[in-house]
Amino acid sequence: MTTPADLERITSKLDQAYAMIAFPEPDTGLAGVRLLLSQIRRDDMPTRATRAQWSHIEETMLRLGTGAAAPVEIRGLREEIHHMREAIILYLSHIPY
């Protein structure tokens, strides 16, 4: 089971990935995003819904491949990353400490 501390580390990686592709030249950060997010596994996700979201992010990264991505595709990936982070934070907010 993924602990709250693990989930907080995942949200930190998602924050970093989001920032990496927010630069004016997002293609340069895409490889870094792939590397950073490759450290996260589907099984690390706390719920069935977040596992499905994570699978969608992985599929998007595969679809983008290693070449240059269109700005609209990068924006879409950024939005997916943002929504994933929000879902994990929402989950964490319901855990009694």
N, C-alpha and C positions, 0 to 999 in steps of 0.2 A: 504494500500500500504506500502510496506517495504521501509524505508528511506535509504539513503546512509549510515548513521551512523549504522543502523541495519545491512546492508550488510557488513560493515567493521567489526562489531562484529562477524558476521558469518565467515568471512575469518579468523579472529583470532581464533575462535573455530576449524576451519579446520586445521589451522597451528598447534594448540595444539594436535589435534587428529593425525595428520601426525607424529609429534614428538614422541607421546606416543607409536606408533607401529614401530618406527624406532630402538628401542633398540634390543640388541642381543636376548632377550627372548620376542618376540612380543606377545605371548599368555597372558603374565601378563598384558599387556597394553590394550588388546582387550576389557575387561570389562569396563575399563575407557573410551575408545573410544566410546563404545555404550552409556554410560551414558552421555558423553559430547555431542555427536551428537543427542541424543534423545531430546535435547532442541531446535533443529532446525526442523521446519515444512516445508512440501512441499510448502505450501502457502507463505512461506518467500522468495521463489526464485523469481527473477525478470522477468524471461522469460519462455516461454513454454519449450525451450531447457534445461534450467537449472533445471526446475521442473522434466523433464524426467531424467536428470543426477542424481538428488537427489533421485528419485524413485529407480534408479538402485543401488545407494549406500545403501539405506534402504533394498532392496532385498538381496544384498550381505551380510549385517550384519545379516539378518534373516537366510540366508543359512548357515552362519558360526556357528550359534547357540551359545550355551553357553560352548561347549566343546573346546578342543584344535583344533586349525586350522593349516593346513599345511603351511609351509613358502611361498609357491607359492600363496596360497589364501590370506595371509596377504599382500604380495607384490601387488597383484591385488587390494586389498582394498586401500592400500596406493596410488597407481596410480590413482584410482578413486577419492580419496579425493584431490589429487594434481590437477587433471584436473578440478574438481569442483571449487576449489579455483581460478584457472587461469581464468575460465569462468566468475566468479563473478568480479574479478579484471578487466577483459576486459570490462565487462558491466559498471563498475564504471568509467573506463577511458573515456567513451563516454558521461558521464553525465556532462553537463555544470554547474559549480558551480557559 
